[in-house]
Amino acid sequence: MNVGINQLIFVCLAYVVFLFAVAFLAERASAQGRFAAILRSPLIYTLSLSIYCTAWTFYGAVGYAARSGLEYVTIYLGPSLVMIGWWWILRRLVSIGRSQRVTSIADLISSRYGKSNALAIVVTLMAVIGVTPYIALQLQSVVLSLSIFATAEGAGGQGFNATPAAFWVATGLALFTVLFGTRNLNVNERHHGIVIAVAVEAVVKLVALLAVGIFVVWGLAGGLTETLARIDASDIGEWEVQGSRWTALTLLSAAAFLCLPRMFQVMVVENDDERHLQIASWAFPAYLMLMSLFVVPIAVVGLDLLPAGSNPDLFVLSLPLSQNQNGLATLSFLGGFSSATSMVIVATLALSTMVSNHIVMPVWLALRQGGATQSGDVRGVIILSRRFCILLTIALGFLYYRASGGSGALAAIGTISFGGVAQFLPALLGGIFWRGATRAGAFFGLGTGFALWIFTMLLPSFGMDVALSKDTFEHGLMGLSWLRPQALFGIEGLDPTVHAVVWSLSLNTLAFTLVSIFSFPEPIERLQGAQFVNVSDHAGPSRVWTASVAGSEDLMIMSQRIMGASEAQIFFQKQTEAQGLSGHLPEPTPAFIEALERELAASVGAATAHAMVSQIVGGSAISVQDLLAVADESAQMLEYSSQLEQKSRQLSETAAKLQAANEKLTQLSLQKDGFLSQISHELRTPMTSIRSFSEILRDTGSLSEADKTRYASIIHAETIRLTRLLDDLLDLSVLENGQVSLHLAQEPLHLVLERAVTTVVSGGEGGLQVQITPQAKNVVLNTDLDRLVQVFINLISNAQKYCQAETPKLTIIPCLTPTGLTIDFIDNGTGIAVDERVVIFEKFYRVGGSQGDGAGLGLAICQEIMERLGGEIRYLEGKTGAAFQVSLPHSALVVETAAAS
């Protein structure tokens, strides 16, 4: 006897009543504090994650395997990799969700990027559109399963009409979800009733699928050995892996596991303890393995036993029915029904929360002139809006089912939905790991990725000449060949799914990254960025309410509108007792208002609760911890900017220095050649004279006494000249090696200068006039006077040798300065050429065109001496003649007053 449609309806109603009873008892036990070990256990949390396994995985996985072989594994592989390898990301999401009191994935993304409600609206609309194909998939799976029973019931199912059936299924799911999902307003606390119901459904669909698999392997195929033989003989058993499709589908399923609103609801919002993730990280992949264990045997046996043309998506039902196993077929139907209903309940509940919190409530607050304190039940508005959103979401799913014809493979529809919600991934992961991510980047990334998903996946799913014309498929949008939906930018040959995933996610990520880099976050974005990225360091709220003008009465009125009168009164009473006060109203302290905002956020979301409290309180202050975080970030950004500017400046300076050094090296190279020639000449000339005149004295016996004396004097002079050159070289070497010892002595400055002048002028030629100005007359030096006189003598001697004025004159100007003493030596000659001033202190350099007999070591020796004395010598710019300045530090001076002298 076959199972009729009416019997299935009765079974479904009985099953729904059973789920209601389970949910009611669980909520009642939770309210009374009983069975907490079970309600909050890791097992229940792990089973609630089975909401991922919808009708796609229950029915569609077998069809997927029959059509594409082992490629069906990718829909299980992605979530398993996330749970095993990325559980630390999930733990971070749970920590952020608890600390920020988020109620949905839209709430989390908007809260991260400056609590932007505009961004929350974008994410909400994207989620509604992205999940719509998934709702249609559930409708299609239930309708297809009903059609199988109708076919078995009689006349090949001629009287079964899919469209009315889909409508009534959608209506039933909508009513069931409204009654089941909107009984409790608080969405931030765990819905123990819903979670327990989902866990029960997880067991039902697992038991149903395992029962069918066991029946197929040992009841139809003849045992495990025969089943393996069938698999080996089938095309399904061939290991053919298309790397691009496997990678794209695995990435897609992993992204969807993180970003699907229903998964975020059970994984983050409903999480009671972060430690549950440690067990779920291996327990949930084990659950997925059991769900997929008999997929291939069912597909292979179904292809062998059922008539050609049978829908492989329904092999789970067709095989039991073909063997008159009506009880097993009914159990299998309940498994598929559980998969569809649990998905619809949680998904529409999550979407309705997002719509009411981020669209309905902001609009309602904007229209209410008095804000949240005016009369009117906000609680009723929220519940009504959520129920309407549930109906609207399921209606959109039904319309998609009608528009797509309801004939596509279940796996194909699921892939489309996965591609839509996967666009949240860059903004989500970037927001929790990268402080530089900005709201503008999130907007551009989401917009780019979602637009490409619509163009390359969603619209083509309706077929040609439905949403997109055939001409668009073949020649591109507006005739642009690079805008073909399945050959974007002219790249052909890619699988349509791979093509859509690669382009949408890659350009989404690129736009998100580039815009974030080139845009600057607002202060609230930077605060939230610090909270999210460093969640382990920021356990508390990011803001502290000032509460200076808040009235407890106004806060009570607002809370009653949202939470309900009894719940608000209980909360206020607890807060009053916690403050040690009597009465029913606590003091509006910052701690109380923060706790109130947290409680309200559980009902209307963090952004809306923040806005409603702000209307009454009137302002909030940033915590010191977050000010320090932002200050630290600002300091790092300024330091980085400063470093970039400094490096750029250093590069420019280095380039200029390299050019100057190159010019200097060129000059020194020329000077080196000149020095070698000069030093050779300087050494050879006296040596030649000494040799020549000594030979004359030795070989000529008839020389007069006068000639002998003259020749001996020449030899003596040349010897002195040679000795002076060698002394200069030795002196410079000693100074450069730091081997010189200073002999400190004290003597008035004017006496030191007069001694140097007398030494040069008395034995020189040229008639140099030297004038010493009377400044700093009372200064007494305390330094190595012999070395300092050597410097003075060299400068005076140079003026005597090289000043080419008609009446050579040297002016010496001492002057006391805040840093010590300066002595300027300025002659009235033509000075030194500009291009030679940078090398005059180099060893062996001689000013071009000079007629002196020096070797170019004098100024180099002077520079080394002044460095040893703690001073310096430099060329003075802006003077008519040659001008040098000698500087001595305070430590080399003893200043005497006129009276003392």
C-alpha positions in Angstrom: 0.0 0.0 0.0 1.4 3.3 -1.1 1.6 6.4 1.1 -0.8 9.1 0.0 -0.4 12.8 0.0 -3.0 13.2 2.8 -1.1 10.8 4.9 2.1 12.7 4.3 0.4 16.0 5.3 -0.8 14.3 8.5 2.7 13.0 9.3 4.1 16.5 8.7 1.6 18.1 11.0 2.3 15.5 13.7 6.1 16.2 13.2 5.6 19.9 13.5 3.6 19.5 16.7 6.4 17.3 18.1 8.9 20.0 17.3 6.8 22.6 18.9 6.5 20.5 22.0 10.3 20.0 22.1 10.9 23.7 21.7 8.4 24.6 24.3 9.8 22.2 26.9 13.3 23.4 26.2 12.5 27.1 26.6 10.5 26.3 29.8 13.4 24.3 31.2 15.9 27.1 30.3 13.7 29.7 32.0 13.5 27.6 35.1 17.3 26.9 35.0 16.8 23.1 34.6 18.8 20.8 32.3 21.4 23.5 31.7 24.1 20.8 31.2 22.1 19.5 28.2 20.8 22.8 26.8 24.3 24.3 26.8 26.3 21.3 25.9 28.8 21.1 23.1 26.8 18.2 21.6 23.7 20.4 21.1 25.9 23.2 19.7 27.5 20.8 17.2 24.1 19.4 16.1 22.8 23.0 15.7 25.6 23.5 13.1 23.9 20.8 11.0 21.6 23.7 9.8 24.2 23.7 7.0 22.9 20.4 5.8 19.7 21.5 4.0 17.7 19.7 1.3 20.6 20.3 -1.0 22.8 17.9 1.1 20.0 15.5 1.9 18.5 15.1 -1.6 20.9 17.1 -3.9 24.1 15.4 -2.8 23.0 12.1 -4.3 21.9 13.9 -7.5 25.2 15.8 -7.6 27.2 12.5 -7.3 25.1 10.9 -10.1 25.7 13.8 -12.4 29.3 14.9 -11.5 30.9 12.0 -9.7 32.9 12.7 -6.6 32.7 16.4 -7.0 29.8 16.5 -4.5 32.5 16.1 -1.8 33.4 19.8 -2.1 30.2 20.9 -0.4 31.3 18.9 2.7 35.1 19.6 2.3 34.8 23.4 2.6 33.1 23.5 6.0 35.3 20.7 7.3 38.4 22.6 6.4 37.0 25.7 8.2 36.2 23.8 11.3 39.5 21.9 11.4 41.9 24.5 10.1 40.1 27.8 10.8 38.5 27.2 14.1 40.5 30.1 15.6 38.8 32.4 13.1 35.4 31.1 14.4 36.6 31.7 17.9 37.5 35.3 17.1 34.1 35.8 15.5 32.4 34.4 18.6 34.5 36.7 20.9 33.7 39.7 18.8 30.0 38.8 18.7 29.8 38.6 22.4 31.8 41.7 23.1 30.0 43.8 20.5 26.5 42.2 21.2 25.9 41.6 17.5 22.7 40.0 16.4 23.5 39.1 12.8 26.3 39.2 10.2 24.9 42.6 9.0 25.2 43.9 12.6 28.8 42.6 12.9 29.9 44.2 9.6 28.2 47.5 10.2 29.5 47.6 13.8 33.1 47.0 12.6 32.9 49.9 10.0 31.8 52.6 12.3 28.3 51.3 13.2 27.2 52.4 9.7 23.5 51.6 9.3 23.8 52.3 5.6 26.4 49.5 5.3 24.1 47.3 7.4 21.2 48.0 4.9 23.5 47.0 2.0 24.5 43.7 3.7 20.9 43.0 4.6 19.6 43.5 1.1 22.5 41.4 -0.3 21.7 38.6 2.2 18.0 38.6 1.3 18.7 38.4 -2.4 21.5 35.9 -1.9 19.4 33.6 0.3 16.3 33.8 -2.0 17.6 31.0 -4.3 18.2 28.8 -1.2 14.6 29.3 -0.1 13.5 28.3 -3.6 15.7 25.2 -3.3 13.9 24.1 -0.1 10.5 24.6 -1.8 11.7 22.7 -4.9 13.0 19.8 -2.8 9.7 19.4 -0.8 7.6 19.7 -4.0 9.8 17.1 -5.8 9.5 14.7 -2.9 5.7 15.2 -2.8 5.6 14.5 -6.6 7.3 11.2 -6.1 4.6 10.1 -3.6 1.9 11.4 -6.0 3.5 9.4 -8.8 3.5 6.3 -6.7 0.0 6.9 -5.5 -1.6 6.6 -8.9 -1.7 7.2 -12.7 1.9 8.5 -12.9 1.1 11.6 -10.9 -1.0 13.1 -13.7 -3.1 15.0 -11.2 -0.2 16.6 -9.3 0.4 20.2 -10.1 3.8 21.5 -8.9 3.0 25.2 -8.8 0.0 25.1 -6.4 1.9 22.5 -4.3 4.9 24.9 -4.1 2.5 27.7 -3.1 0.9 25.7 -0.3 4.3 24.4 0.9 5.6 28.0 1.0 2.5 29.1 2.9 2.9 26.3 5.4 6.6 27.0 5.9 5.8 30.7 6.4 3.1 30.1 9.0 5.3 27.5 10.7 8.3 29.9 10.8 6.2 32.9 12.0 4.7 30.9 14.9 7.9 29.1 15.7 10.4 31.8 15.2 8.9 35.1 16.5 7.5 34.1 19.8 10.5 35.6 21.6 11.8 39.1 20.8 15.3 38.7 22.3 17.6 37.5 19.5 20.9 38.0 21.3 20.3 35.4 24.0 20.2 31.8 22.9 16.9 30.5 21.6 17.1 27.2 23.4 13.8 26.1 21.9 14.9 26.7 18.4 18.4 25.3 19.0 17.0 22.1 20.5 14.5 21.7 17.7 17.3 22.1 15.1 19.4 19.5 17.0 16.4 17.1 17.0 16.0 17.7 13.2 19.7 17.1 12.8 19.3 13.6 14.3 16.2 12.9 12.3 17.8 13.7 8.9 21.0 11.8 9.8 19.1 8.7 10.9 16.9 8.9 7.8 19.8 9.1 5.5 21.8 6.4 7.2 18.7 4.1 7.2 18.2 4.6 3.5 21.9 4.0 3.0 22.0 0.8 5.0 18.9 -0.5 3.1 20.5 0.3 -0.2 23.8 -1.4 0.6 22.6 -4.5 2.5 19.0 -4.7 1.2 19.4 -3.9 -2.5 23.0 -4.2 -3.5 23.7 -7.4 -1.6 26.3 -6.3 0.9 29.4 -4.1 1.1 31.5 -6.2 -1.3 28.9 -6.1 -4.0 28.3 -2.4 -3.5 32.0 -1.6 -3.9 32.0 -3.7 -7.1 29.1 -1.7 -8.4 30.9 1.5 -7.6 34.1 0.3 -9.4 32.1 -0.6 -12.4 30.3 2.8 -12.5 31.4 6.1 -14.0 31.0 7.6 -10.5 33.9 5.6 -9.2 36.3 7.2 -11.6 38.6 9.7 -9.9 38.4 12.6 -12.3 39.2 15.9 -10.6 39.0 19.2 -12.3 41.3 21.3 -10.2 39.7 24.6 -11.0 36.1 23.5 -10.2 37.2 21.6 -7.0 39.1 24.6 -5.8 36.3 27.1 -6.6 33.6 25.0 -5.1 35.6 24.2 -1.9 36.3 27.9 -1.5 32.6 28.7 -2.1 31.3 26.2 0.4 33.9 27.4 3.0 32.9 31.0 2.5 29.2 30.2 2.6 29.8 28.3 5.9 31.2 31.5 7.4 28.8 34.0 5.8 25.4 32.4 5.5 23.0 34.3 7.8 21.7 31.1 9.3 25.2 29.8 10.0 26.2 33.0 11.6 23.0 32.8 13.8 23.8 29.3 15.2 27.6 29.6 15.1 28.1 33.0 16.6 24.8 34.5 18.0 23.6 31.2 19.6 27.1 30.2 21.0 27.1 30.0 24.8 30.8 29.1 25.3 33.8 29.5 23.0 35.1 26.2 24.2 32.3 24.4 22.4 34.2 25.2 19.2 37.0 22.9 20.3 34.7 19.9 20.3 32.7 21.1 17.2 36.0 21.4 15.3 36.1 17.6 15.0 32.6 16.6 15.8 30.9 18.6 13.0 33.2 17.2 10.3 32.5 13.8 11.7 28.7 14.5 11.3 29.3 15.7 7.7 31.2 12.5 7.0 28.3 10.4 8.2 25.9 12.5 6.1 28.0 11.8 3.0 28.8 8.2 3.8 26.1 6.5 1.7 25.8 9.2 -1.0 27.8 7.3 -3.7 26.2 3.8 -3.0 22.7 5.4 -3.2 23.6 7.1 -6.5 25.2 4.0 -8.0 22.4 1.6 -7.1 19.8 4.2 -8.1 21.4 4.5 -11.6 21.4 0.7 -11.9 17.9 -0.2 -10.6 15.7 2.8 -11.4 14.4 3.5 -14.9 16.4 5.7 -17.2 15.4 9.4 -16.9 14.7 9.1 -13.2 15.6 12.3 -11.2 18.8 11.4 -9.3 17.9 14.2 -6.8 15.1 11.9 -5.5 16.9 8.6 -5.3 16.7 8.8 -1.6 12.9 8.5 -1.9 12.6 6.6 -5.2 14.6 3.5 -4.1 12.6 2.8 -1.0 9.3 3.4 -2.8 10.4 1.2 -5.7 10.7 -1.7 -3.2 7.4 -0.8 -1.4 9.3 0.2 1.7 6.7 2.9 2.6 7.8 3.3 6.2 11.4 3.9 5.1 10.2 6.2 2.4 8.2 8.2 4.9 11.2 8.4 7.2 13.3 9.6 4.3 10.6 12.2 3.5 10.7 13.4 7.1 14.5 13.7 6.8 14.2 15.9 3.8 11.4 17.9 5.3 13.5 18.4 8.5 16.4 19.7 6.3 14.1 22.1 4.5 12.2 23.4 7.5 15.2 23.9 9.8 16.9 25.9 7.2 13.9 28.0 6.4 13.2 28.7 10.1 16.7 29.8 11.1 17.5 31.6 7.8 14.3 33.6 7.7 14.6 34.3 11.4 18.1 35.7 10.8 17.0 37.7 7.8 13.9 39.1 9.6 16.2 40.2 12.4 18.5 42.0 10.0 15.6 43.7 8.2 13.8 44.8 11.3 16.9 46.1 13.1 18.6 47.9 10.2 15.7 48.9 7.9 12.4 49.0 9.8 13.5 50.3 13.2 15.7 53.2 11.8 12.8 54.3 9.6 10.4 54.0 12.5 12.6 56.1 14.7 13.1 58.7 12.0 9.3 59.0 11.6 8.6 59.2 15.3 9.2 62.9 16.2 9.5 62.2 19.9 11.8 59.2 19.5 11.6 56.1 21.6 9.9 57.7 24.6 6.6 58.5 22.9 3.6 56.2 23.3 3.5 53.2 21.1 4.6 49.7 21.5 8.0 49.3 19.9 7.9 45.6 20.9 4.9 45.2 18.7 6.4 47.0 15.8 9.5 44.8 15.9 7.6 41.6 16.1 5.2 42.6 13.4 8.1 43.7 11.1 9.9 40.4 11.7 6.8 38.4 10.8 6.3 40.5 7.7 9.9 40.0 6.7 9.5 36.2 7.1 6.5 36.2 4.9 8.3 38.4 2.4 11.5 36.3 2.3 9.6 33.1 1.7 7.4 34.9 -0.9 10.6 35.9 -2.8 11.8 32.3 -2.7 8.5 31.2 -4.2 8.8 33.8 -6.9 12.3 32.7 -7.7 11.0 29.1 -7.9 8.4 30.2 -10.4 10.7 32.4 -12.4 13.4 29.7 -12.7 10.9 27.1 -13.7 11.6 24.8 -10.7 13.5 22.4 -12.9 17.1 23.1 -12.1 19.3 20.7 -10.2 19.3 21.3 -6.5 23.1 21.6 -6.4 23.1 24.3 -9.1 20.6 26.4 -7.1 22.6 26.0 -3.9 25.8 27.0 -5.7 24.2 30.3 -6.8 23.1 31.1 -3.3 26.6 30.3 -2.0 28.1 32.7 -4.5 25.9 35.5 -3.3 26.7 35.3 0.4 30.4 34.6 -0.2 30.7 38.2 -1.2 30.7 39.1 2.5 34.0 37.3 3.0 36.5 40.0 2.2 34.8 42.6 4.3 34.3 40.2 7.1 37.8 38.8 7.3 39.4 42.1 6.5 37.4 43.7 9.3 38.5 41.3 12.0 42.2 41.1 11.0 43.1 44.4 9.3 42.8 47.7 11.2 43.3 49.6 7.9 40.0 48.3 6.4 37.6 51.2 5.9 33.8 51.6 5.4 34.4 53.0 1.9 36.5 49.9 1.1 33.7 47.6 2.4 31.1 49.5 0.3 33.1 49.3 -2.9 34.1 45.7 -2.4 30.6 44.5 -1.6 29.1 46.5 -4.4 31.6 45.2 -7.0 31.4 41.6 -5.9 27.6 41.5 -5.6 27.1 43.2 -9.0 29.3 40.7 -10.7 27.5 37.8 -8.9 24.2 39.0 -10.1 25.5 39.4 -13.7 27.5 36.2 -13.9 25.5 33.7 -11.7 22.0 34.9 -10.6 20.6 36.3 -13.8 22.0 33.5 -16.1 20.3 30.9 -13.8 16.9 31.9 -15.2 18.0 30.9 -18.7 18.2 32.8 -21.9 15.6 35.4 -22.8 14.3 35.5 -19.3 16.4 37.9 -17.2 19.1 38.3 -19.9 18.6 38.1 -23.6 20.3 35.5 -25.9 22.1 38.4 -27.6 23.6 39.4 -24.2 24.8 35.9 -23.6 26.4 35.7 -27.1 27.6 39.3 -27.8 27.7 40.9 -24.4 25.8 43.6 -22.5 25.1 46.6 -24.9 27.0 44.7 -27.6 30.3 44.8 -25.7 31.9 41.4 -26.1 34.0 41.8 -22.9 30.7 42.0 -20.9 29.4 38.5 -21.7 28.0 37.0 -18.4 29.9 33.7 -18.9 33.0 35.2 -20.7 33.8 38.3 -18.7 36.6 40.5 -20.1 36.9 38.3 -23.1 38.2 35.2 -21.1 36.5 32.1 -22.6 36.7 28.5 -21.8 36.2 28.7 -18.0 33.5 26.7 -16.2 30.6 29.1 -15.5 30.8 28.5 -11.8 34.6 29.0 -11.7 34.3 32.0 -13.9 31.7 33.7 -11.6 33.5 32.8 -8.4 36.9 33.9 -9.6 35.8 37.3 -11.0 33.4 38.2 -8.3 35.6 37.4 -5.3 38.9 38.6 -6.8 37.5 42.0 -7.9 35.6 42.3 -4.6 38.8 41.7 -2.7 40.8 44.1 -5.0 38.3 46.9 -4.7 38.0 46.4 -0.9 41.8 46.5 -0.5 42.6 49.4 -2.8 39.8 51.7 -1.6 40.7 50.9 2.0 44.3 51.8 1.3 43.5 55.1 -0.4 40.7 56.2 2.0 41.0 57.3 5.6 38.7 55.9 8.3 36.6 58.1 10.5 37.3 58.2 14.3 34.5 55.7 15.2 35.8 53.3 12.5 39.3 53.4 14.0 37.8 52.8 17.4 35.8 49.8 16.2 38.8 48.6 14.2 40.9 48.5 17.4 38.1 46.7 19.2 37.7 44.0 16.5 41.3 43.4 15.6 42.5 43.4 19.2 39.4 41.7 20.6 41.4 39.8 23.2 42.7 43.1 24.6 39.2 44.9 24.5 36.8 42.9 26.6 34.7 45.9 27.5 32.6 48.3 25.6 34.2 50.8 23.3 32.2 53.7 24.7 31.2 54.9 28.2 27.9 56.8 28.5 28.1 60.1 30.3 24.5 59.9 31.5 24.6 63.4 32.7 21.1 64.3 31.4 19.5 60.9 31.4 16.4 60.4 33.4 15.6 57.0 34.8 11.9 57.5 34.0 12.5 58.1 30.3 14.8 55.1 30.1 12.1 53.0 31.8 9.5 54.1 29.3 11.7 53.3 26.4 12.7 49.9 27.8 9.0 49.0 28.3 8.3 49.8 24.7 11.0 47.4 23.5 11.4 44.7 26.2 7.8 44.6 27.5 6.6 46.0 30.8 7.3 43.0 33.0 10.8 42.3 31.7 11.8 46.0 31.8 10.6 46.2 35.4 12.5 43.1 36.4 15.7 44.4 34.8 15.4 47.9 36.4 14.6 46.3 39.8 17.8 44.1 39.6 19.9 47.1 38.7 18.4 49.1 41.6 19.3 46.3 44.0 22.8 46.1 42.5 23.3 49.8 43.3 22.1 49.2 46.9 19.1 51.5 46.5 15.5 51.2 47.5 12.6 51.7 45.1 12.2 50.7 41.5 14.4 53.1 39.5 18.2 52.9 39.6 20.6 55.9 39.3 21.4 56.6 35.6 25.1 55.7 36.0 27.3 54.9 33.1 27.5 51.3 34.1 23.7 51.0 34.3 23.2 52.7 30.9 25.8 50.4 29.4 24.0 47.3 30.8 20.7 48.7 29.5 22.1 49.2 26.0 23.4 45.7 26.0 19.9 44.4 27.0 18.2 46.5 24.3 20.7 45.3 21.7 19.6 41.8 22.3 16.2 42.8 20.9 16.9 45.5 18.3 20.6 45.1 17.5 23.6 47.1 18.6 23.3 50.0 16.2 19.6 50.6 16.8 20.0 50.2 20.6 22.9 52.7 20.5 20.8 55.2 18.5 17.8 54.9 20.8 19.8 55.3 24.0 21.6 58.3 22.4 18.3 60.0 21.9 17.7 60.1 25.6 21.2 60.2 27.1 22.5 62.7 24.6 26.1 61.6 24.3 28.8 59.2 25.1 32.4 59.4 25.9 35.2 57.2 24.6 37.0 55.0 27.1 40.6 55.8 28.0 41.7 52.4 26.7 40.3 53.1 23.2 41.7 56.6 23.2 45.1 55.1 23.9 44.5 52.6 21.1 43.5 55.3 18.6 46.4 57.5 19.8 48.8 54.6 19.3 47.4 53.9 15.9 47.6 57.6 15.0 51.2 57.8 16.3 52.1 54.8 14.2 50.5 56.3 11.1 52.2 59.6 11.7 55.5 57.9 12.3 55.1 55.9 9.1 54.2 59.0 7.1 57.1 60.8 8.7 59.4 58.0 7.9 58.3 58.0 4.3 58.8 61.7 4.0 62.2 61.4 5.7 63.2 58.6 3.4 62.2 60.5 0.4 64.1 63.5 1.6 67.1 61.3 2.4 67.0 59.8 -1.0 67.1 63.3 -2.6 69.8 64.4 -0.3 71.8 61.2 -0.9 71.5 61.7 -4.7 72.8 65.2 -4.3 75.6 64.1 -2.1 76.5 61.3 -4.5 76.7 63.8 -7.3 78.8 66.1 -5.2 81.0 63.2 -4.1 81.5 62.1 -7.6 82.6 65.6 -8.6 84.8 65.8 -5.6 86.4 62.4 -6.4 87.0 63.5 -9.9 88.8 66.6 -8.6 90.8 64.5 -6.0 91.8 62.1 -8.7 93.2 64.9 -10.7 94.8 66.4 -7.6 96.3 63.0 -6.7 98.0 62.8 -10.1 99.1 66.4 -9.6 100.4 65.7 -6.1 102.4 62.7 -7.2 104.0 64.8 -9.9 104.4 67.7 -7.4 105.9 65.6 -4.6 108.2 64.0 -7.0 109.3 67.4 -8.2 109.5 68.7 -4.6 111.7 65.8 -3.5 113.8 65.6 -6.7 114.6 69.4 -6.9 116.4 69.7 -3.5 118.0 66.3 -3.9 119.3 67.3 -7.4 120.7 70.6 -6.1 122.3 68.8 -3.1 123.9 66.2 -5.4 125.1 68.7 -7.9 126.7 71.1 -5.5 128.2 68.4 -3.4 129.9 66.9 -6.5 131.3 70.3 -7.4 132.7 70.7 -3.9 134.1 67.1 -4.1 135.6 67.2 -7.6 136.8 70.8 -8.0 139.9 71.6 -6.0 140.5 75.2 -7.2 137.3 76.7 -5.7 137.7 79.9 -3.8 136.5 80.2 -0.3 133.6 82.4 -1.4 132.4 79.8 -3.9 132.7 77.0 -1.3 130.7 79.0 1.2 128.0 79.9 -1.4 127.7 76.2 -2.6 127.5 75.0 1.0 124.8 77.5 1.8 122.7 76.3 -1.2 123.1 72.7 0.0 122.0 73.8 3.5 119.0 75.6 2.2 117.9 72.7 0.1 118.3 70.3 3.0 116.1 72.5 5.2 113.5 72.6 2.4 113.6 68.8 2.1 113.4 68.4 5.9 110.3 70.8 6.0 108.5 68.7 3.4 109.2 65.4 5.3 108.3 67.1 8.6 104.9 68.1 7.1 104.2 64.6 5.9 105.2 63.1 9.2 103.1 65.7 11.1 100.0 65.1 9.1 100.4 61.3 9.6 100.7 61.7 13.3 97.7 64.0 13.5 95.5 61.7 11.4 96.4 58.7 13.5 95.5 60.5 16.7 99.0 59.9 18.1 99.6 63.5 19.0 99.8 64.6 22.6 98.6 68.1 23.6 100.7 70.3 25.8 98.3 72.8 27.5 99.5 76.2 28.4 98.0 79.6 29.1 98.9 82.8 27.2 96.9 85.9 26.2 95.5 85.7 22.7 97.1 88.9 21.4 100.6 87.7 22.3 100.0 84.4 20.5 98.8 86.3 17.4 101.8 88.7 17.6 104.2 85.8 17.8 102.7 84.2 14.7 102.8 87.4 12.7 106.3 88.2 13.7 107.5 84.7 12.7 106.0 85.1 9.2 106.5 88.8 8.4 110.0 89.2 9.7 111.4 86.4 7.5 109.2 86.8 4.5 109.0 88.8 1.4 106.2 90.7 -0.4 105.6 93.4 2.2 102.4 91.9 3.7 100.6 94.3 6.1 98.9 92.6 9.1 96.3 94.3 11.2 94.9 92.8 14.4 91.6 94.3 15.6 91.4 95.0 19.3 88.3 92.8 20.0 88.7 90.1 22.6 91.9 91.7 23.9 91.5 90.3 27.4 91.0 86.7 26.3 93.6 84.2 27.6 94.0 80.9 25.8 94.3 77.6 27.6 95.3 75.1 24.9 98.3 73.7 23.0 99.8 77.0 22.0 102.5 75.6 19.8 99.9 73.8 17.6 97.6 76.8 17.5 100.5 79.1 16.5 101.3 76.5 13.7 97.8 77.1 12.4 98.1 80.9 12.6 101.5 80.8 10.9 100.1 78.7 8.1 97.2 81.1 7.4 99.4 84.2 7.6 102.0 82.6 5.4 99.4 81.6 2.8 98.2 85.2 2.7 101.8 86.4 2.2 102.3 83.9 -0.6 99.0 84.0 -2.5 97.5 87.5 -2.0 97.9 89.2 -5.3 96.8 92.7 -4.3 99.1 95.6 -5.1 99.4 96.2 -1.4 98.8 92.9 0.3 96.9 93.3 3.6 95.7 90.7 6.1 93.1 91.6 8.7 92.8 89.4 11.8 89.5 89.7 13.7 89.1 87.9 17.1 85.5 87.7 18.4 83.9 86.1 21.5 80.7 84.2 20.7 78.1 82.3 22.8 80.0 79.0 21.9 83.5 80.2 22.3 86.0 82.3 20.3 86.4 82.9 16.5 89.4 84.4 14.7 88.9 85.5 11.1 91.8 85.9 8.7 90.7 88.0 5.7 93.1 89.3 3.0 92.4 91.8 0.3 93.3 89.6 -2.6 91.0 88.0 -5.3 90.1 85.0 -3.0 89.7 81.3 -3.9 87.5 80.1 -6.8 84.1 78.7 -5.8 84.7 75.3 -7.3 88.0 75.0 -5.3 86.7 75.9 -1.9 85.3 72.4 -1.2 88.7 70.7 -1.7 91.2 73.2 -0.3 91.4 71.3 3.0 92.2 68.0 1.2 95.7 66.7 1.4 98.2 67.8 -1.3 95.8 70.2 -2.8 97.2 73.5 -4.1 95.1 76.3 -5.4 95.3 76.5 -9.2 97.7 79.1 -10.5 99.5 79.6 -7.2 103.2 80.4 -7.2 104.1 79.2 -3.8 106.6 76.4 -3.0 104.3 74.4 -0.7 103.2 70.8 -1.3 99.5 71.4 -0.4 99.6 70.0 3.1 99.3 73.2 5.1 95.5 73.5 5.3 95.1 69.7 5.8 97.4 69.9 8.8 95.6 72.9 10.1 92.2 71.1 9.9 93.6 68.1 11.8 95.2 70.3 14.5 91.9 72.2 15.1 89.9 68.9 15.4 92.4 67.8 18.1 92.0 71.1 19.9 88.2 70.8 19.9 87.7 73.6 17.4 87.4 73.9 13.6 88.7 75.8 10.6 86.5 76.7 7.7 86.4 79.0 4.7 84.3 82.1 5.1 81.9 82.7 2.2 80.8 86.2 1.1 84.2 87.9 1.5 86.1 89.7 -1.3 89.4 88.1 -0.6 90.5 84.8 0.8 88.9 84.4 4.3 89.3 81.7 6.9 87.8 81.4 10.3 89.3 79.5 13.2 87.0 78.6 16.1 87.8 77.5 19.6 85.4 76.2 22.3 84.8 77.7 25.7 87.0 75.0 27.2 90.1 76.5 25.5 89.5 80.0 26.9 90.3 81.9 30.2 88.5 85.3 30.1 90.2 88.1 32.2 88.6 91.4 33.0 90.3 94.7 32.2 90.6 95.4 35.9 92.4 92.1 36.4 94.8 92.8 33.6 
